[in-house]
Amino acid sequence: MAALLREVFVEPQLLFVGADRVGDRMAVLPVLYHLLWRHELTAELVSGPLGGRTVVSLEARGRS
């Protein structure tokens, strides 16, 4: 699932949109949050707190 999330978020998109593309949101979100915690994914938090409408993308150093 982590590999799929990395693929999906190569293009920046809303957190819930990307999570839903991978599978069941309730199963995907813990993995997504873990990747954010590990800085493999990055979130735009300047405009507000983390939520379903937060833009998430693959961390620049994680891109190949």
N, C-alpha and C positions, 0 to 999 in steps of 0.2 A: 504494500500500500504506500509506503514511503517513496518508493521509486515512481509510482504513478503520480503522486502529489508533486514531486519534483518536475516531472514532465508537464503536468497541467499548468503549473505556475511559472513556466519559462516565460509565458506572456502574462504580464500583470493583470489581475482580475479581482473581483470581489471575493472575499473569503468564502461566503456560502455558495456562490456560483461555482467556484473551483472545487469545493468539497463535494457538492452534488454531482459534479462531472465524474468524480472518482467512485462514488458509491453512496451507501446509506450514510447520511450526515452524522448520525449518532455514533457510528462506527469509525468514521473518517476523522472527525474533529479531534479526538485525543492524539492521533498520530500527527495531524496538522499542527496542533499546539506544541507537540514535542519538537517538531522540526523548526518551529519558530523559536523555541527555547534554546535549541542548539545552534541557532543562527544559520540554518541551512535555507530557511525561507525568511523573508523580511516583510514587515508590515509598515504601512504609512500611518504613523500615529500622531502626526502634527495636527491634523484637523479634528481629531477626537479619539476616544478610547477604542480599544479593540472590540469589534463587533462584526456582524454579518455583512456590513457595507464597507468594511475596511479593505483597502487595496493591498493584496499580498502578491509577492513575486519571489522568484528564485534569487537567493543572495548572489551578488555579483561574483564572489569568489567560488561559488558552487557551480557556475556555468562552465561548460566545456567548449 
